[in-house]
């Protein structure tokens, strides 16, 4: 029993280490979207998990002018053409709208999942003539990776070692909850499989009964026909 518990603990630590490596900062996804077209991205999120997302239109090469900000004379922000706008709608697995923005250059969203399943983020670019290609970057994180660990360190005034330990603890808890979630989903799938097999068995039985009944009626009809014709 102790050996099994130790094995499970080592497995959790290994998964947590692997998962923490996968949570290292990575570049956001970049897409090209044609005017009048739509692109959707889905993410499987469980109940109670937090999700955050950031997106912005990429400045086209050689395009866009710059304007100086009144608050900072040294920095210049690019002005994108009117064709380089995107709209975004984020919906839950049951179709509830969680975020909507129209004809924007950038934005962000955050929500806590109240439904388990695939959450959908759909981008679309307005019709424009001539057709333009809009490039944008999208960073969508959920679960442990959605937490702002830098802000946690600043608020708690803790060193990076404590932050890493806290991150590892949350990762282990997340993996533990994910294992129970997958086990529950597996039980649901097994129950669905059993119900489906039972219904298919009853369907096969009724199909066989109907075929035998039709065959019996055909034999009875042929027998009466031959008797009337005095062939039997």
FILUM-343614 format. One record per residue (C-alpha): residue number from 1; residue in one letter; x, y, z. Coordinates in steps of 0.001 Angstrom, whole numbers, plus 500000, padded with zeros to 6 digits. Example, Ala and Ser with C-alpha at 12.3 -4.5 7.8 and 13.67 -1.06 7.14 Angstrom:
<lomars>
[1, A, [512300, 495500, 507800]] [2, S, [513670, 498940, 507140]] 
</lomars>
This chain:
<lomars>
[1, X, [500000, 500000, 500000]] [2, X, [502827, 502381, 500907]] [3, X, [504667, 501482, 497712]] [4, X, [501563, 502264, 495666]] [5, X, [501138, 505652, 497394]] [6, X, [504805, 506449, 496764]] [7, X, [504389, 505466, 493125]] [8, X, [501377, 507778, 492756]] [9, X, [503266, 510624, 494456]] [10, X, [506261, 510214, 492147]] [11, X, [503928, 510097, 489149]] [12, X, [502234, 513329, 490253]] [13, X, [505597, 515034, 490776]] [14, X, [506772, 513908, 487334]] [15, X, [503577, 515149, 485691]] [16, X, [503786, 518410, 487626]] [17, X, [507354, 518970, 486496]] [18, X, [506466, 518200, 482895]] [19, X, [503381, 520400, 483122]] [20, X, [505340, 523279, 484649]] [21, X, [507776, 523108, 481744]] [22, X, [504856, 523292, 479343]] [23, X, [503611, 526386, 481192]] [24, X, [506763, 528332, 480423]] [25, X, [506144, 531552, 478505]] [26, X, [505474, 530830, 474852]] [27, X, [504749, 532947, 471838]] [28, X, [501120, 533706, 471110]] [29, X, [499377, 532056, 468184]] [30, X, [499491, 534103, 465008]] [31, X, [496917, 533856, 462227]] [32, X, [496165, 535485, 458899]] [33, X, [492514, 536258, 458236]] [34, X, [491024, 537308, 454907]] [35, X, [488400, 540056, 454792]] [36, X, [484905, 538625, 455183]] [37, X, [486161, 535303, 456572]] [38, X, [485920, 533722, 460023]] [39, X, [488369, 531643, 462052]] [40, X, [487415, 529797, 465251]] [41, X, [489593, 528347, 468018]] [42, X, [488331, 526010, 470737]] [43, X, [489660, 525095, 474167]] [44, X, [488411, 522329, 476460]] [45, X, [487907, 523932, 479893]] [46, X, [486483, 522299, 482992]] [47, X, [484078, 523860, 485488]] [48, X, [485641, 526392, 487853]] [49, X, [488780, 526940, 485765]] [50, X, [489811, 530486, 484942]] [51, X, [490546, 531545, 481370]] [52, X, [492196, 534713, 480086]] [53, X, [492902, 535856, 476562]] [54, X, [494661, 538697, 474776]] [55, X, [494601, 539537, 471085]] [56, X, [495815, 542297, 468808]] [57, X, [496130, 543014, 465117]] [58, X, [499662, 542797, 463737]] [59, X, [500986, 545852, 461922]] [60, X, [501347, 544987, 458214]] [61, X, [504811, 545210, 456724]] [62, X, [505421, 548655, 455324]] [63, X, [501905, 549717, 456287]] [64, X, [500489, 552047, 458872]] [65, X, [501637, 555467, 459930]] [66, X, [502682, 556523, 463399]] [67, X, [501292, 559051, 465821]] [68, X, [503015, 560400, 468904]] [69, X, [501246, 559953, 472200]] [70, X, [500605, 563044, 474295]] [71, X, [501785, 561292, 477451]] [72, X, [505055, 560085, 475949]] [73, X, [506850, 562076, 473300]] [74, X, [509492, 559404, 472718]] [75, X, [507125, 556555, 471832]] [76, X, [505126, 556353, 468622]] [77, X, [502126, 554095, 468127]] [78, X, [501304, 552703, 464664]] [79, X, [498005, 553657, 463088]] [80, X, [496544, 550652, 461285]] [81, X, [494382, 551059, 458174]] [82, X, [490614, 550781, 458575]] [83, X, [490634, 547389, 456863]] [84, X, [492763, 545939, 459678]] [85, X, [490072, 545387, 462276]] [86, X, [488716, 542174, 463759]] [87, X, [485638, 541177, 465713]] [88, X, [485604, 538484, 468379]] [89, X, [482930, 536469, 470131]] [90, X, [483685, 533939, 472888]] [91, X, [480927, 531422, 473615]] [92, X, [480443, 528616, 476119]] [93, X, [479695, 524973, 475188]] [94, X, [475957, 525757, 475470]] [95, X, [476186, 528862, 473282]] [96, X, [476216, 531556, 475980]] [97, X, [478154, 534661, 474949]] [98, X, [481024, 535467, 477331]] [99, X, [482825, 538199, 475398]] [100, X, [482066, 540258, 472318]] [101, X, [483995, 543034, 470619]] [102, X, [483478, 544474, 467151]] [103, X, [485923, 546130, 464742]] [104, X, [488792, 546508, 467209]] [105, X, [492566, 546374, 466907]] [106, X, [493216, 544753, 470293]] [107, X, [491468, 543554, 473406]] [108, X, [491400, 541042, 476221]] [109, X, [488908, 538950, 478146]] [110, X, [488707, 536829, 481284]] [111, X, [486075, 534508, 482700]] [112, X, [485583, 531578, 485056]] [113, X, [484089, 528537, 483371]] [114, X, [480632, 527594, 484626]] [115, X, [480191, 524816, 482058]] [116, X, [482515, 521965, 481154]] [117, X, [483363, 521456, 477501]] [118, X, [484752, 523216, 474437]] [119, X, [484737, 527012, 474637]] [120, X, [484837, 528708, 471247]] [121, X, [486552, 531957, 470242]] [122, X, [485597, 533112, 466737]] [123, X, [487366, 535960, 464929]] [124, X, [486099, 537555, 461744]] [125, X, [487229, 540464, 459617]] [126, X, [484759, 542874, 457983]] [127, X, [484251, 542833, 454224]] [128, X, [486648, 545127, 452440]] [129, X, [487357, 545887, 448795]] [130, X, [489989, 545193, 447695]] [131, X, [490388, 542098, 449863]] [132, X, [492876, 542583, 452692]] [133, X, [494739, 540044, 454801]] [134, X, [494586, 540825, 458508]] [135, X, [497253, 539279, 460710]] [136, X, [496578, 538989, 464422]] [137, X, [498058, 537335, 467482]] [138, X, [495971, 535485, 470038]] [139, X, [497090, 534262, 473462]] [140, X, [494525, 532109, 475289]] [141, X, [495360, 530468, 478619]] [142, X, [493249, 528480, 481050]] [143, X, [493699, 526743, 484378]] [144, X, [497025, 527156, 486167]] [145, X, [498650, 528839, 483160]] [146, X, [496029, 531622, 483308]] [147, X, [497243, 532860, 486684]] [148, X, [499422, 535972, 486793]] [149, X, [502338, 534651, 488849]] [150, X, [504350, 537855, 488479]] [151, X, [501520, 539804, 490090]] [152, X, [501281, 537178, 492844]] [153, X, [504976, 537620, 493623]] [154, X, [504651, 541407, 493732]] [155, X, [501595, 541371, 495997]] [156, X, [502984, 538779, 498394]] [157, X, [506544, 540127, 498325]] [158, X, [507968, 536630, 498000]] [159, X, [511057, 535448, 496178]] [160, X, [511058, 533423, 492979]] [161, X, [511703, 530134, 494791]] [162, X, [508470, 530489, 496761]] [163, X, [506632, 531449, 493588]] [164, X, [507938, 528344, 491820]] [165, X, [506910, 526159, 494774]] [166, X, [503455, 527735, 494795]] [167, X, [503191, 527207, 491055]] [168, X, [504231, 523564, 491482]] [169, X, [501634, 523080, 494237]] [170, X, [498858, 524538, 492095]] [171, X, [500008, 522408, 489167]] [172, X, [499834, 519229, 491281]] [173, X, [496350, 520185, 492501]] [174, X, [495290, 520871, 488932]] [175, X, [496610, 517497, 487739]] [176, X, [494917, 515760, 490673]] [177, X, [491582, 517401, 489843]] [178, X, [492091, 516604, 486168]] [179, X, [492601, 512917, 486987]] [180, X, [489310, 512806, 488922]] [181, X, [487611, 514698, 486092]] [182, X, [488905, 512227, 483498]] [183, X, [487844, 509315, 485700]] [184, X, [484325, 510749, 485950]] [185, X, [484231, 511271, 482179]] [186, X, [485413, 507690, 481670]] [187, X, [482593, 506387, 483880]] [188, X, [480096, 508479, 481915]] [189, X, [481429, 507089, 478632]] [190, X, [481269, 503523, 479955]] [191, X, [477681, 504025, 481106]] [192, X, [476782, 505504, 477719]] [193, X, [478467, 502548, 476015]] [194, X, [476487, 500083, 478141]] [195, X, [473198, 501849, 477380]] [196, X, [474027, 501935, 473674]] [197, X, [474887, 498222, 473606]] [198, X, [471660, 497395, 475453]] [199, X, [469577, 499435, 473025]] [200, X, [471317, 497869, 470036]] [201, X, [470613, 494400, 471462]] [202, X, [466904, 495219, 471865]] [203, X, [466852, 496724, 468376]] [204, X, [468382, 493551, 466945]] [205, X, [465835, 491420, 468827]] [206, X, [462884, 493458, 467537]] [207, X, [464313, 493443, 464000]] [208, X, [464617, 489645, 464119]] [209, X, [461071, 489336, 465492]] [210, X, [459704, 491557, 462712]] [211, X, [461575, 489575, 460040]] [212, X, [460236, 486266, 461401]] [213, X, [456706, 487701, 461558]] [214, X, [456891, 488910, 457952]] [215, X, [458266, 485533, 456837]] [216, X, [455412, 483735, 458658]] [217, X, [452803, 485991, 457035]] [218, X, [454320, 485336, 453614]] [219, X, [454198, 481563, 454171]] [220, X, [450589, 481795, 455376]] [221, X, [449632, 483893, 452345]] [222, X, [451347, 481495, 449912]] [223, X, [449683, 478482, 451565]] [224, X, [446214, 480051, 451231]] [225, X, [446959, 481038, 447636]] [226, X, [447977, 477508, 446636]] [227, X, [444967, 476023, 448460]] [228, X, [442593, 478318, 446565]] [229, X, [444240, 477348, 443299]] [230, X, [444004, 473698, 444376]] [231, X, [447708, 473260, 443868]] [232, X, [448129, 471669, 447270]] 
</lomars>
